[in-house]
Amino acid sequence: MQERSRDGVGAPSRVAAAGEGIGQDELALAARNHGLPLEAMRYEVTPAGLHYVLVHYDIPDTLTEVESDTWRLTVHGHLRIPLRLGLRELRALPAVTRRVTMECAGNGRARLSPRPVSQPWLVEAVGTADWTGVPLRTVLAEAGVAADAVEAVFTGADHGVERGVEQDYRRSLPLPVDADVLLAHTMNGGPLPPQHGYPLRLVVPGWYGMAHVKWLRDIELVDAPFRGFQQAVAYRYRQSPEDPGDPVTRIAPRALLIPPGFPDFMSRTRVVHPGPVRLRGRAWSGYGAVVRVEFSSDGGRGWADAELRPRGAHPYAWQGWHADWTATPGSHTLLVRATDGSGRTQPLEQPWNRGGFGNNLVQSVPVVCC
């Protein structure tokens, strides 16, 4: 569909006023969407029910279409042969599996000041799954990409209003697409769960979650850059409403600690007993392998290297790390940070932007030893 303005196209995102708490609208978003319990990072592959979820609008009723055999993926635009592919046809094509760590672009937004008003993530909007499907290049090769095509536009079945714009969720990628971009129909060996895009979703390894269009139903090849809302308005690094901003694309490096010990119910402060403590966690980056993970047990005054596992056969998945710490009685603040092969390192002070995107401030975990 064509995007339609309701209360003004591209109205700027709102930033919370000084002292403004999280409102009922944000709580409603938080109740619909969920993050990864950090203790679940012990799983190399995140169980589907624990993987983070962000649903922009509603989960569409694609099951009815699949059961009635009316669901089709349409591929059209600047190409030689338009295609209409059913789920059986897609499953019949040669498939590959990619283990991919996916992170929401707004992860960490709730920690910013002033706070961008949106889904109030802390650091838990991440997960790693085995996605199986057809390489997008395979389908585009069958369709025959025209010489003047510059982007592929992906449309999901989810429909809603965002900042005054009625729309289907749509994003684009430049051509030629990376070889590992998938049209995924399987998650962790089973059909996609409804909240993860059943029956088909896009998987774009290394990019933030907004690029991984769910409930995919349409691919259009276009001869000019796509200027839809989710591309040109929503996911931009902006300092002001007037700033056109830079696009949000690849995942910034991050390391997270599996919280040690056991928690206080409300504050989530961790409690450990004196003595040796093995610290474990995960690290990842959309810019290549993480090459260093450091941890601090004194709030960042001193740092030590952790032992980092190599990526091995899964170049788009998180890497495990561990370090040994001797806990002494008292209060401690554990920090952890990652550096990737491109030289990007997590900051100790987070740069701010209006959308709260790409926030990879080092994780801080308060611990009481007693």
Stockholm file with secondary structure:
# STOCKHOLM 1.0

chainA/1-370         MQERSRDGVGAPSRVAAAGEGIGQDELALAARNHGLPLEAMRYEVTPAGLHYVLVHYDIPDTLTEVESDTWRLTVHGHLRIPLRLGLRELRALPAVTRRVTMECAGNGRARLSPRPVSQPWLVEAVGTADWTGVPLRTVLAEAGVAADAVEAVFTGADHGVERGVEQDYRRSLPLPVDADVLLAHTMNGGPLPPQHGYPLRLVVPGWYGMAHVKWLRDIELVDAPFRGFQQAVAYRYRQSPEDPGDPVTRIAPRALLIPPGFPDFMSRTRVVHPGPVRLRGRAWSGYGAVVRVEFSSDGGRGWADAELRPRGAHPYAWQGWHADWTATPGSHTLLVRATDGSGRTQPLEQPWNRGGFGNNLVQSVPVVCC
#=GR chainA/1-370 SS CCCEESSCTTCCCCBCCTTCCCCHHHHHHHHHSBCCCGGGGGSSSCCTTTSCBCCSSCCCCHHHHHHTTCCCEEEEESBSSCEEECHHHHHHSCCEEEEEEEECTTTTGGGSSSCBSSSCCCSCCEEEEEEEEEEHHHHHHHHCBCTTCCEEEEEEEEEEEETTEEEEEEEEEESSCCTTCEEEEEETTEECCGGGTTTCEEECTTBCGGGSCSSEEEEEEESSCCCCHIIIIISEECSSTTCCCEECCBCCCEEEECCCSEECTTTCCEEECSEEEEEEEEEECTTSCEEEEEEESBTTSSCEECEECCCTTCTTSCEEEEEEEEECSEEEEEEEEEEETTSCBCCSSCCCCTTCCSCCCCEEEEEEEC
#=GC SS_cons         CCCEESSCTTCCCCBCCTTCCCCHHHHHHHHHSBCCCGGGGGSSSCCTTTSCBCCSSCCCCHHHHHHTTCCCEEEEESBSSCEEECHHHHHHSCCEEEEEEEECTTTTGGGSSSCBSSSCCCSCCEEEEEEEEEEHHHHHHHHCBCTTCCEEEEEEEEEEEETTEEEEEEEEEESSCCTTCEEEEEETTEECCGGGTTTCEEECTTBCGGGSCSSEEEEEEESSCCCCHIIIIISEECSSTTCCCEECCBCCCEEEECCCSEECTTTCCEEECSEEEEEEEEEECTTSCEEEEEEESBTTSSCEECEECCCTTCTTSCEEEEEEEEECSEEEEEEEEEEETTSCBCCSSCCCCTTCCSCCCCEEEEEEEC
//
